[in-house]
Amino acid sequence: MGLFESIKRFFVLPDKDADVLKANCFKTDYLVIDLELTGLNAKQDEIVSIAWVPISHQRIQIGNCQHFINNQVSNLNQSPVFHGIDIDSLAQGVPLNEALKALNELLDDKILIFHNQELDWSFLRLAFNKAGLLHKPLAILDTMQIEHKRLARQGQIIAQDSLTLANCRERYRLPEYRCHNALTDAMATAELFLAQANQISRANLLLVKHLM
């Protein structure tokens, strides 16, 4: 079993939530989430910031986007270089649990979308557990996984860096975001997802399960 198939089996819930996989993907509600991190190890590194962008019936809900900076980060590491978040930015942030509670309230009826769910959801799941906010989403989609499968079906050679958010967007002729933070990356992922779904469907019915 491949990596993506293993992830899919782990994150999709059976029984009562299985019907969501049979839903028209264009008539479904999503929450696109992006995290900025101090590193890649969910057990050692920290969430610096978190942002989300809702999508409903193919429309990005700009007015309902949120962006939180975690003011409890103990070591920023290279965050000032990569994310532009420094000590002054932290002072204007909120405790991580406050952001998690706000996010948790939105999860019951939405499918989550990440670009690289294996990384971001590992951090988020652990943070939820530590905060006592045990939650299992309806399902999780991954724009990186969607693109990998699309390119593989076309017989294309998938280079090591071809699945970055920027390179995926470039294939759909989406504009480049010059300012990178959790919110702009969540927005960029939301736009990529809509482009992918429309490209794959080619104006035909496309179910959520076809994107997994």
Salt bridges, closest charged atoms under 4 A:
GLU5 OE1 - LYS8 NZ 3.31
GLU36 OE1 - HIS83 ND1 2.76
ASP108 OD1 - HIS135 ND1 3.89
ASP109 OD1 - LYS110 NZ 3.40
GLU147 OE2 - ARG150 NH2 2.85
GLU147 OE2 - ARG171 NE 2.87
ASP185 OD1 - HIS180 ND1 3.29
GLU191 OE1 - ARG169 NH1 2.88
